[in-house]
Amino acid sequence: AAIDFSGAAAAMAASSGEADGEPEDDAADAADAAQARDDAHDDDEDDELARIRAARLAALRRRKEAASRAGGECRVITQDEFLPQVTGTKRVVCTFTHVEFKERCLVVMKHMRNAAQLLPSTRFVELDAAKAPFFVEKLNVRVIPTTLFFIDGKTETRMFGFEGLETVAGGEDFTLKSLLRRLNKEGMVDRDEFMAALARIGATDDSDEEGDEDDAADAFTDE
């Protein structure tokens, strides 16, 4: 707790003035000067605290705005919605699916929906390749499912199927943890959200242990 010496300083100045026969006005002036210095110091501290508070609020506002745009869910979009979706948010994960590869696509989209709940600042979308021939050709999509990573409307990397993920169930599934780490590697996540997501599923940023991920993942939908 702060200790305020201004009252004591004023009392000491007044006492000294009376003992030395100085006019009381001198003691009052000294007390006023001390109070002014303390007020100026307090003002400086208040200004610094205000700046820190404003910066934190601005960062929180930006994160909330990004989350509201992304929505914390994985949407199925049409070809006409593709450009507005991938350019409307800083980070967008777009997965091309197809009914002929239904089982593998269902597995990928299950984890994408779970990741979307954990990473609300990142937009997750699904596009039916059969209904988006222009972008299939434009983006040279040749493997289903293919996931493209967009940053500021541009994509330079993609993931084919379960590529680079930690597979389980004889290669028929993969871990949510490995997907989150892949997204982080590609620069597709907010760092704070990423760390919170790992904590929620019982994983860490630098551990290969499974932890309680399987149990934690039960909190998400498998639909």
Solvent accessible surface area in square Angstrom, and as a share of the most:
residue,aa,sasa,rsa
1,A,150,1.17
2,A,109,0.85
3,I,129,0.66
4,D,111,0.58
5,F,141,0.59
6,S,16,0.11
7,G,52,0.50
8,A,54,0.42
9,A,43,0.33
10,A,30,0.24
11,A,64,0.50
12,M,140,0.62
13,A,30,0.23
14,A,37,0.29
15,S,68,0.44
16,S,60,0.39
17,G,9,0.09
18,E,116,0.52
19,A,88,0.68
20,D,101,0.53
21,G,67,0.64
22,E,88,0.39
23,P,82,0.52
24,E,128,0.57
25,D,104,0.54
26,D,70,0.36
27,A,12,0.09
28,A,53,0.41
29,D,89,0.46
30,A,46,0.36
31,A,24,0.19
32,D,94,0.49
33,A,44,0.34
34,A,15,0.11
35,Q,81,0.36
36,A,58,0.45
37,R,160,0.58
38,D,53,0.28
39,D,64,0.33
40,A,54,0.42
41,H,106,0.47
42,D,68,0.35
43,D,81,0.42
44,D,95,0.49
45,E,86,0.39
46,D,82,0.42
47,D,72,0.37
48,E,77,0.35
49,L,99,0.49
50,A,50,0.38
51,R,146,0.53
52,I,68,0.35
53,R,138,0.50
54,A,56,0.44
55,A,63,0.49
56,R,174,0.64
57,L,91,0.45
58,A,27,0.21
59,A,40,0.31
60,L,83,0.41
61,R,129,0.47
62,R,152,0.55
63,R,89,0.32
64,K,125,0.53
65,E,80,0.36
66,A,19,0.15
67,A,24,0.18
68,S,86,0.55
69,R,118,0.43
70,A,8,0.06
71,G,45,0.43
72,G,18,0.18
73,E,97,0.43
74,C,23,0.14
75,R,91,0.33
76,V,104,0.60
77,I,6,0.03
78,T,77,0.45
79,Q,52,0.23
80,D,128,0.67
81,E,54,0.24
82,F,5,0.02
83,L,101,0.50
84,P,83,0.52
85,Q,24,0.11
86,V,3,0.02
87,T,84,0.49
88,G,38,0.36
89,T,7,0.04
90,K,106,0.45
91,R,36,0.13
92,V,0,0.00
93,V,1,0.00
94,C,0,0.00
95,T,1,0.00
96,F,0,0.00
97,T,9,0.05
98,H,42,0.19
99,V,113,0.65
100,E,137,0.61
101,F,102,0.42
102,K,112,0.47
103,E,127,0.57
104,R,94,0.34
105,C,7,0.04
106,L,84,0.42
107,V,30,0.17
108,V,1,0.01
109,M,4,0.02
110,K,39,0.17
111,H,14,0.06
112,M,1,0.00
113,R,61,0.22
114,N,4,0.02
115,A,0,0.00
116,A,0,0.00
117,Q,79,0.35
118,L,15,0.07
119,L,0,0.00
120,P,41,0.26
121,S,5,0.03
122,T,1,0.00
123,R,30,0.11
124,F,2,0.01
125,V,2,0.01
126,E,32,0.14
127,L,1,0.01
128,D,40,0.21
129,A,11,0.09
130,A,64,0.50
131,K,148,0.63
132,A,0,0.00
133,P,87,0.55
134,F,121,0.50
135,F,18,0.08
136,V,28,0.16
137,E,115,0.52
138,K,141,0.60
139,L,31,0.15
140,N,90,0.46
141,V,7,0.04
142,R,148,0.54
143,V,68,0.39
144,I,32,0.16
145,P,2,0.01
146,T,0,0.00
147,T,2,0.01
148,L,0,0.00
149,F,5,0.02
150,F,7,0.03
151,I,61,0.31
152,D,92,0.47
153,G,25,0.24
154,K,150,0.64
155,T,38,0.22
156,E,165,0.74
157,T,60,0.35
158,R,64,0.23
159,M,1,0.00
160,F,81,0.34
161,G,9,0.09
162,F,16,0.06
163,E,82,0.37
164,G,70,0.67
165,L,16,0.08
166,E,69,0.31
167,T,66,0.38
168,V,62,0.35
169,A,76,0.59
170,G,83,0.79
171,G,26,0.25
172,E,113,0.51
173,D,29,0.15
174,F,2,0.01
175,T,9,0.05
176,L,4,0.02
177,K,2,0.01
178,S,15,0.09
179,L,0,0.00
180,L,0,0.00
181,R,54,0.20
182,R,34,0.13
183,L,0,0.00
184,N,43,0.22
185,K,165,0.70
186,E,33,0.15
187,G,38,0.36
188,M,0,0.00
189,V,15,0.09
190,D,27,0.14
191,R,121,0.44
192,D,80,0.41
193,E,18,0.08
194,F,0,0.00
195,M,79,0.35
196,A,63,0.49
197,A,2,0.01
198,L,2,0.01
199,A,75,0.58
200,R,129,0.47
201,I,0,0.00
202,G,34,0.33
203,A,9,0.07
204,T,71,0.41
205,D,52,0.27
206,D,136,0.70
207,S,29,0.19
208,D,126,0.66
209,E,132,0.59
210,E,68,0.31
211,G,53,0.51
212,D,94,0.49
213,E,3,0.02
214,D,105,0.55
215,D,102,0.53
216,A,26,0.20
217,A,27,0.21
218,D,110,0.57
219,A,77,0.60
220,F,10,0.04
221,T,51,0.30
222,D,104,0.54
223,E,162,0.73
